[in-house]
Amino acid sequence: MIKLSHIEKTYDSPSGPVKALKGIDLEIARGEIYGIIGLSGAGKSTLVRCINLLERPTAGSVIVDGKEMTTLNDTELREARKTIGMIFQHFNLLSTATVYDNIAFPLKLAGLSSDKIREKVEPLLKLVGLENKAHQYPGQLSGGQKQRVGIARALASEPKVLLCDEATSALDPQTTRAILELIKDINRKLQLTVVVITHEMQVIKDICDKVAVIDQGVIAEQGPVLEIFTDPKQPITKEFISVLLSNDLPAAFRGGQISAEPIPGAYLLLRLTFIGESADDPVIAGMIRKFPEVETTLLFGNLDQIRSTPFGRMIIGITGPQDQLQAALAYLDTKKLKEEVIGYVKRHDSTAE
């Protein structure tokens, strides 16, 4: 549905040219919810604005629904943009227009009759849950309601692509969840391709099928969200994920020396990641039964979901005879999980004696 090839964007500044994008290649399939995440200034908003040519790339190709956007003249570009809706962080609503008129605004610009506009606006009000707010003004609405108006307005021209530029970053957590659920619902009902620009990994985890991590104008890493979460390769990706999935050791071990070799009185710490069906398997219980000489301590654990896939992480500490520890590790290797050996670490609290 969307194909970006070798996209570059350079801005002029008093100190010289600034390269915001440096050869971006990205493909987004029809019907996907695709996330683009990066720190402030990484180039993510510039990238999404290149999709509808609100920012014209300095170099490269932008293909949306089979059309090469960079080759279109002004008239053709205006027509092509009707298939690309966009919602913004700060809503961009007309303060002197009602909810109904804000949603109807692009339809009025397109020259539709009042009856045709009503036929389109009323179902959109119902879709975003604002049937009873049609005649109110933006100043009378909450932040979440304003964003619902922005979403309805973006859908008024029946787009095939919906671009969401930091659409939830101005909202509180509860409202954010509601808006993300609405975007998922719209994606499912209307079969829209959705591009989500954000700096919040929670947003990516909650609704995206795939994600690209942008860093200093380049794509550092991209792929299915589950794959990126469970096996991040780049430091910037690990940094984003650590906000949700801490890699810190439990407090009783934090700051202690980590050794690859056995230390008397130390625990061998393991970080385990469970994906899909393995998240429900009694792996640790099975290991305890199979190796009774191995003392196993659960130090940290959580269970979550990435879209509809169960996903769990835990840190365990094991002690016992070396041959039994190695046998326990071999047993874990046979299970459907990701196993990371942290190393041998002593506790530094009162139970270390």
C-alpha positions in Angstrom: 0.0 0.0 0.0 2.9 2.4 0.9 6.4 2.1 -0.4 9.1 4.5 0.4 12.4 4.1 -1.4 15.6 5.9 -0.6 13.8 8.9 0.9 16.0 11.8 1.8 15.0 15.2 3.3 17.4 18.1 3.7 16.6 21.4 5.3 18.5 24.6 4.8 19.6 26.3 8.1 21.8 29.3 8.9 24.6 26.9 9.8 24.2 24.9 6.6 22.2 21.9 5.3 20.5 19.6 7.9 19.7 16.1 6.8 16.5 15.0 8.5 16.1 11.8 6.6 19.0 9.8 5.2 17.9 7.1 2.7 14.7 5.6 4.2 13.3 2.4 2.7 10.0 1.2 4.1 7.1 -0.9 2.9 3.7 -1.0 4.6 1.1 -3.6 3.5 -2.5 -2.9 2.9 -4.6 -3.1 6.1 -1.6 -3.0 8.5 -1.2 -0.8 11.5 2.4 0.2 11.2 4.2 2.1 13.9 7.2 4.4 13.5 8.9 5.3 16.8 11.8 7.6 17.5 13.1 10.2 19.9 12.3 13.9 19.4 14.2 15.1 16.4 14.8 11.6 15.0 12.8 12.4 11.8 9.6 10.4 12.4 7.2 13.3 11.8 9.1 14.5 8.8 8.9 10.9 7.4 5.1 10.6 7.9 4.6 14.0 6.2 6.6 12.8 3.3 3.9 10.1 2.7 1.3 12.7 1.8 3.9 15.2 0.5 3.1 17.8 3.1 6.9 17.6 3.1 8.4 17.0 -0.3 11.4 14.6 -0.1 14.7 16.0 -1.4 15.2 12.6 -3.1 13.5 9.3 -3.3 10.2 7.7 -4.3 6.9 7.7 -2.5 4.3 5.3 -3.8 0.8 5.2 -2.2 -1.8 2.8 -3.5 0.2 2.4 -6.8 0.7 6.2 -7.4 4.1 7.8 -7.4 3.3 10.8 -5.3 6.4 12.8 -6.2 5.6 13.0 -9.9 2.0 14.3 -9.5 1.1 17.9 -10.4 -0.7 20.1 -8.0 -4.2 19.0 -9.2 -3.3 15.3 -9.2 -1.7 15.6 -5.7 -4.8 17.3 -4.2 -6.9 14.4 -5.6 -4.4 11.8 -4.3 -4.4 13.3 -0.8 -8.1 12.6 -0.5 -7.2 8.9 -0.1 -4.8 9.8 2.8 -6.4 11.0 6.1 -4.3 12.6 8.9 -4.8 13.2 12.6 -2.6 15.4 14.7 -1.3 15.7 18.3 -3.1 19.0 18.9 -6.3 18.2 17.0 -6.2 21.2 14.6 -9.9 21.8 14.9 -11.8 25.0 13.9 -12.7 26.6 17.3 -15.6 28.6 15.9 -17.2 25.5 14.1 -19.3 22.9 15.7 -18.3 19.2 15.9 -20.6 18.5 12.9 -19.1 21.4 10.9 -15.5 20.4 11.7 -16.1 16.9 10.4 -18.0 18.3 7.4 -15.3 20.8 6.6 -13.3 18.8 4.0 -16.6 17.7 2.4 -17.7 21.3 2.0 -14.3 22.1 0.4 -15.0 19.2 -2.0 -18.3 20.9 -3.0 -20.7 18.2 -1.7 -24.4 19.2 -1.1 -25.8 19.5 2.4 -27.7 16.2 2.0 -24.6 14.3 0.8 -22.6 15.8 3.7 -25.2 14.7 6.2 -25.1 11.2 4.8 -21.4 11.0 5.5 -21.1 13.0 8.7 -23.9 11.3 10.8 -22.4 7.7 10.4 -19.0 9.1 11.4 -20.4 10.8 14.5 -21.8 7.4 15.5 -18.5 5.6 14.6 -16.5 7.8 17.0 -19.2 7.9 19.7 -20.1 11.6 19.4 -23.7 11.5 18.2 -24.8 13.7 21.1 -22.0 16.2 20.7 -22.7 17.3 17.1 -23.7 20.8 17.9 -21.1 21.5 20.6 -17.9 23.5 20.0 -14.3 22.3 20.5 -14.0 24.4 23.7 -16.8 22.4 25.2 -15.0 19.0 24.6 -12.4 17.0 26.5 -9.1 16.2 24.9 -10.3 12.7 23.9 -13.5 14.0 22.4 -11.5 16.5 20.4 -9.3 13.8 19.0 -12.4 11.8 18.1 -13.6 14.8 16.1 -10.2 14.9 14.4 -10.4 11.2 13.5 -13.9 11.6 12.1 -12.8 14.5 10.0 -9.9 12.5 8.7 -12.3 9.7 7.7 -14.8 12.1 6.0 -13.2 11.7 2.5 -13.2 7.9 2.9 -9.4 7.5 2.8 -7.5 4.3 2.3 -4.6 5.4 4.5 -4.8 7.1 8.0 -1.7 8.9 9.2 -1.6 9.4 13.0 1.1 11.9 14.0 1.6 11.7 17.8 -2.2 11.4 18.0 -2.3 10.4 21.7 0.7 12.1 23.2 -1.4 15.1 24.5 -3.9 12.7 26.2 -4.0 11.1 29.6 -3.4 7.3 29.8 -7.0 6.3 30.1 -8.1 8.5 27.2 -5.1 7.2 25.2 -6.3 3.6 25.6 -9.8 4.6 24.4 -8.4 6.4 21.3 -6.1 3.4 20.5 -9.1 1.1 20.8 -11.0 3.3 18.4 -8.2 3.3 15.9 -8.0 -0.5 16.1 -11.8 -0.7 15.6 -11.6 1.7 12.6 -8.8 -0.4 11.1 -10.8 -3.5 11.4 -14.1 -2.2 10.2 -12.9 0.0 7.3 -9.8 -2.1 6.4 -7.7 1.1 6.5 -3.9 1.1 6.4 -2.8 3.0 9.5 0.6 4.6 10.1 1.2 5.5 13.7 4.0 8.0 14.6 4.9 8.0 18.3 7.6 8.2 20.9 5.8 5.8 23.2 6.5 2.1 23.0 3.3 1.3 24.9 1.4 2.6 21.8 3.4 0.4 19.6 2.8 -2.6 21.8 -1.0 -2.0 22.1 -2.0 -1.6 18.5 0.7 -2.1 15.9 1.4 -5.1 13.7 4.9 -3.9 12.6 7.3 -1.2 13.8 10.2 0.8 12.4 12.6 2.4 14.8 14.0 5.6 13.4 17.2 7.2 14.8 18.9 10.3 13.5 17.2 10.1 10.2 17.8 6.4 9.4 15.8 3.2 10.1 17.7 1.5 12.9 15.5 -1.6 13.1 12.2 -2.8 11.7 9.9 -5.9 11.8 6.9 -7.5 13.4 6.2 -5.9 16.9 6.4 -9.3 18.6 9.8 -10.0 17.1 11.2 -6.6 17.9 10.0 -6.8 21.5 11.4 -10.2 22.1 14.7 -9.9 20.3 15.7 -6.3 19.8 19.1 -5.9 18.1 19.9 -2.1 18.3 20.7 -0.1 21.4 18.0 2.5 20.6 15.4 -0.3 20.3 16.5 -1.8 23.6 16.2 1.6 25.2 12.6 2.1 24.1 11.6 -1.4 25.1 13.3 -1.1 28.5 10.7 1.5 29.5 8.1 -1.3 29.5 10.3 -4.3 30.1 13.0 -3.4 32.6 16.3 -5.3 32.2 17.4 -4.2 35.7 18.3 -6.9 38.2 16.1 -7.4 41.3 17.1 -5.0 44.1 18.8 -7.7 46.2 21.3 -8.4 43.3 21.6 -4.9 41.7 25.1 -3.5 41.7 26.7 -6.8 42.5 29.5 -8.3 40.5 28.3 -10.5 37.7 30.6 -13.5 36.9 30.5 -16.0 34.1 32.1 -18.5 36.4 30.6 -20.0 39.5 31.1 -18.1 42.8 30.6 -19.7 46.2 27.2 -18.6 47.6 26.1 -17.0 44.4 22.9 -17.5 42.4 23.0 -18.2 38.6 20.5 -15.6 37.3 18.5 -16.3 34.1 16.2 -14.0 32.2 13.4 -16.0 30.5 11.0 -14.8 27.8 7.9 -16.8 27.0 6.0 -16.2 23.8 2.6 -17.5 22.6 1.5 -20.9 23.9 4.7 -21.3 25.9 3.6 -18.4 28.2 1.0 -20.9 29.6 3.3 -23.8 30.0 4.5 -24.8 33.5 8.1 -24.8 32.5 9.6 -23.7 35.9 7.4 -26.2 37.8 8.6 -28.9 35.4 12.2 -28.0 36.0 11.7 -28.0 39.8 10.2 -31.5 39.6 12.9 -32.8 37.3 15.9 -31.4 39.2 15.0 -31.4 42.9 18.6 -30.6 43.9 18.4 -27.3 42.1 16.9 -24.5 44.3 14.9 -22.2 42.2 13.9 -18.6 43.3 11.5 -16.5 41.2 12.9 -12.9 41.4 10.7 -11.1 38.9 7.9 -12.0 36.5 5.1 -10.5 34.5 2.6 -11.6 31.8 1.2 -9.3 29.1 0.0 -9.4 25.5 1.4 -8.0 22.3 -1.8 -7.7 20.2 -3.4 -11.1 20.8 -0.2 -13.0 21.6 0.7 -13.8 25.2 4.1 -12.6 26.2 5.8 -13.1 29.5 9.2 -12.4 31.1 10.8 -13.5 34.4 14.1 -13.6 36.1 14.9 -16.6 38.2 17.9 -17.5 40.4 19.1 -21.1 40.7 21.7 -22.7 43.0 22.9 -26.3 43.4 25.5 -28.7 42.2 27.1 -27.6 38.9 26.2 -30.7 37.0 22.5 -30.3 38.0 22.6 -26.6 37.1 23.9 -27.4 33.6 21.3 -30.1 33.2 18.6 -27.6 34.2 19.9 -25.2 31.6 19.9 -28.0 29.0 16.3 -28.7 30.0 15.3 -25.1 29.5 17.0 -25.1 26.0 14.4 -27.7 24.9 11.5 -25.5 25.7 9.8 -22.9 23.5 11.3 -19.8 25.2 14.1 -17.4 25.0 16.7 -17.9 27.6 19.4 -15.4 28.6 22.1 -16.4 31.1 22.9 -13.3 33.1 25.6 -14.8 35.3 26.5 -15.7 38.9 25.6 -12.9 41.4 25.6 -12.8 45.2 22.7 -11.3 47.1 23.7 -8.3 49.1 20.7 -8.2 51.5 20.4 -9.9 54.9 19.5 -13.3 53.4 23.0 -13.6 51.8 24.4 -15.0 55.0 
